[in-house]
Amino acid sequence: MDPHISTALNRQLTADAQRWLTEAVARVEKDPAAVRSLFPAVGRRCGRGPLAAGWTVADAARVRLLAALPLRGAALAEEVTALHRFGDAGEQRAVLCSLALLEDADASFGDLGLPLVRAALRGNDTDLIEAALGPYAARHLDYDGYRHAVLKCVFSGIPLDRVAGLEERADRELARMLADFAHERVAAGRDVPTDVWPVVRAHPGTLEASGLPAEAHSPVPDRRAAAVRALAVFISTAPAGAA
């Protein structure tokens, strides 16, 4: 867990909650099966409020429990998969948030958590989609899966700055997909999310190939106005000195 998140959790917990969590961690370290009853109780015992960087108190406390599991590889994956399968949305979110940490502690965990990421991406819960697209997904999703995950975020209104690895993994094909999405929005007379433009801009020619600029001359007023707005934002958000 990020040290800042861990420190924020320690500061947020009451004395009773801190004592309960410390004891819960010790129980899990001795008996992995204990996590099955302790994991659902975290929200009630530690709290569910916001913590930091998009995390909640319950997220961080549950991840601390998972990090205490003395399991490796397939056994670890089986346990966290069961917690995800039988958990509510908050519990599923915590499992997704834990995946990179579990792999960091146990290289044999590898891509065994990837089915949980894919399950979240098939759904429509934006909290789960966002939690799924952390560093673990950035490491393990193939390029096609990663591109479609980013596009789902755009369609779902999830800001792209919450998607891990975007700067490293965004390629020309993703830029093309986002430019085509922007064109579809303009053709419907709608505004384009501004956070697609850095990816599109990084691959010159993709905007023009989408046909969007031509919509500035559309005979349909709504399409023309939407295109003018989109192009104005595209230009105004360019870094200083960019062409």
C-alpha positions in Angstrom: 0.0 0.0 0.0 1.2 3.5 -0.7 2.8 4.8 2.5 0.7 8.0 2.3 -2.5 5.9 2.2 -1.3 3.8 5.1 -0.3 6.9 7.1 -3.6 8.5 6.4 -5.5 5.3 7.5 -3.6 5.3 10.8 -4.5 8.9 11.4 -8.2 8.4 10.5 -8.9 5.3 12.7 -10.2 5.7 16.2 -8.3 4.0 19.0 -11.0 1.2 19.0 -10.8 0.8 15.2 -7.0 0.7 15.3 -7.1 -2.0 18.0 -9.7 -4.0 16.1 -7.7 -3.8 12.8 -4.4 -4.7 14.5 -6.0 -7.8 16.1 -7.7 -8.7 12.8 -4.4 -8.6 10.9 -2.8 -10.8 13.6 -5.7 -13.3 13.2 -5.3 -13.4 9.5 -1.6 -13.9 9.7 -2.2 -17.0 11.9 -5.3 -18.3 10.2 -6.0 -17.2 6.6 -9.6 -18.5 6.7 -10.3 -15.8 9.3 -10.3 -13.2 6.6 -13.6 -14.5 5.4 -15.5 -13.2 8.4 -13.3 -10.2 9.1 -13.2 -8.7 5.6 -17.0 -7.9 5.5 -16.8 -6.4 9.0 -14.3 -3.8 8.1 -16.7 -1.0 7.1 -18.7 -1.4 10.4 -15.6 -1.6 12.6 -13.2 0.9 10.9 -15.5 3.3 8.9 -16.4 3.9 5.3 -15.5 7.6 4.8 -13.1 9.1 2.3 -9.4 8.8 3.0 -7.1 10.1 0.3 -6.4 9.8 -3.5 -9.8 8.2 -4.2 -9.4 5.6 -1.4 -11.9 5.1 1.5 -11.0 4.1 5.0 -12.6 0.7 4.3 -10.6 0.2 1.1 -7.3 0.8 3.0 -8.2 -1.3 6.0 -9.4 -4.2 3.8 -6.2 -4.0 1.7 -4.2 -4.2 4.9 -6.0 -7.4 5.8 -5.3 -8.9 2.4 -1.7 -8.0 2.6 -1.5 -10.0 5.9 -2.6 -13.3 4.2 0.2 -15.8 4.5 -0.7 -17.4 1.1 1.1 -17.4 -2.2 0.4 -17.9 -5.9 -2.8 -19.9 -6.7 -3.8 -20.2 -3.0 -3.7 -16.4 -2.6 -5.6 -15.9 -5.9 -8.3 -18.4 -4.8 -8.9 -16.7 -1.5 -9.1 -13.1 -2.9 -11.3 -14.4 -5.8 -13.7 -15.9 -3.3 -13.8 -12.6 -1.3 -14.5 -10.8 -4.5 -17.2 -13.2 -5.7 -19.2 -13.2 -2.4 -18.5 -9.6 -1.4 -20.6 -6.5 -1.9 -19.4 -3.7 -4.1 -17.2 -2.1 -1.4 -15.5 -5.5 -0.8 -15.0 -6.0 -4.5 -13.5 -2.6 -4.8 -11.0 -3.3 -2.0 -9.9 -6.6 -3.7 -9.3 -4.7 -6.9 -7.3 -2.0 -5.1 -5.2 -4.7 -3.6 -4.0 -6.6 -6.7 -0.8 -4.6 -7.4 0.2 -4.8 -3.8 -0.4 -8.6 -3.7 1.7 -9.0 -6.8 4.5 -6.8 -5.4 4.7 -9.0 -2.4 4.4 -12.3 -4.3 5.7 -12.5 -7.9 4.0 -15.9 -8.3 0.6 -14.1 -8.0 1.3 -12.8 -11.5 -1.7 -12.4 -13.7 -3.9 -14.6 -11.5 -6.0 -11.6 -10.5 -6.7 -10.5 -14.1 -10.1 -12.3 -14.3 -11.3 -9.9 -11.5 -10.2 -6.9 -13.5 -12.0 -8.2 -16.6 -15.1 -8.9 -14.6 -15.2 -5.3 -13.4 -14.7 -4.0 -16.9 -17.6 -6.0 -18.1 -19.9 -4.3 -15.6 -21.2 -0.7 -15.3 -20.2 0.2 -11.8 -17.9 3.1 -12.3 -16.3 2.7 -8.8 -15.3 -0.8 -9.7 -14.1 0.1 -13.2 -11.9 2.8 -11.7 -10.6 0.5 -9.0 -9.8 -2.1 -11.6 -7.7 0.2 -13.7 -4.9 0.7 -11.3 -1.3 -0.4 -11.7 -2.1 -4.1 -11.8 -4.3 -3.7 -14.9 -1.7 -1.4 -16.5 0.8 -4.2 -16.1 -1.3 -7.1 -17.3 -4.0 -6.1 -19.7 -3.1 -6.7 -23.3 -3.1 -3.7 -25.6 -6.6 -4.4 -27.0 -8.0 -4.9 -23.6 -6.3 -1.8 -22.3 -7.6 0.3 -25.2 -11.2 -0.8 -24.7 -10.9 -0.2 -21.0 -9.8 3.4 -21.6 -12.7 3.9 -24.1 -15.1 2.5 -21.5 -13.9 5.1 -19.0 -14.6 7.8 -21.6 -18.1 6.5 -22.2 -18.7 6.2 -18.5 -17.4 9.6 -17.5 -14.4 8.3 -15.6 -11.6 10.9 -15.8 -8.6 9.5 -17.6 -6.2 10.8 -15.0 -7.5 8.0 -12.8 -6.3 5.3 -15.3 -2.9 3.9 -14.4 -0.2 3.7 -17.0 -2.0 5.8 -19.7 1.0 7.9 -20.6 3.1 4.7 -21.2 0.5 2.6 -22.8 -1.4 5.0 -25.0 -0.6 4.2 -28.6 -1.7 5.4 -32.1 -4.6 2.9 -32.2 -6.0 4.2 -28.9 -5.6 7.8 -30.2 -7.5 6.7 -33.3 -10.3 5.2 -31.2 -10.5 8.4 -29.1 -10.5 10.6 -32.1 -13.3 8.6 -33.7 -15.2 8.8 -30.4 -14.8 12.6 -30.4 -16.1 12.7 -34.0 -19.2 10.7 -33.0 -19.9 13.1 -30.1 -19.6 16.1 -32.4 -21.8 14.4 -35.0 -24.4 14.1 -32.3 -24.0 17.8 -31.4 -22.4 17.0 -28.1 -19.3 18.2 -26.3 -16.1 16.1 -26.2 -14.4 15.2 -22.8 -11.3 17.4 -22.7 -9.1 14.6 -21.3 -9.1 12.7 -24.6 -7.1 15.4 -26.4 -3.6 14.7 -24.9 -3.7 11.2 -26.2 -5.0 12.3 -29.6 -2.5 15.1 -29.8 0.4 12.7 -29.1 -0.3 11.0 -32.4 -0.4 13.6 -35.2 -2.9 13.0 -38.0 -5.4 11.0 -36.0 -7.7 13.9 -35.4 -7.7 14.8 -39.1 -8.3 11.1 -40.1 -11.3 10.9 -37.9 -13.1 13.5 -40.0 -13.9 15.7 -37.0 -12.3 19.0 -38.4 -14.5 18.8 -41.5 -17.6 19.0 -39.2 -16.7 22.7 -38.6 -18.2 23.2 -42.1 -21.3 21.0 -41.6 -24.6 22.3 -42.8 -26.1 21.0 -39.6 -25.9 23.8 -37.0 -25.6 21.6 -34.0 -22.8 19.5 -35.5 -21.0 22.6 -36.8 -21.2 24.3 -33.4 -20.0 21.2 -31.5 -17.0 20.8 -33.9 -16.0 24.5 -33.4 -16.2 24.0 -29.6 -14.2 20.8 -29.8 -11.5 22.2 -32.0 -11.2 25.4 -29.9 -10.6 23.2 -26.8 -8.2 21.0 -28.7 -6.1 24.1 -29.6 -6.5 25.9 -26.3 -5.3 22.8 -24.3 -2.2 22.3 -26.3 1.1 22.7 -24.3 3.0 25.9 -24.9 5.0 25.7 -28.1 3.0 22.8 -29.5 2.1 23.0 -33.1 
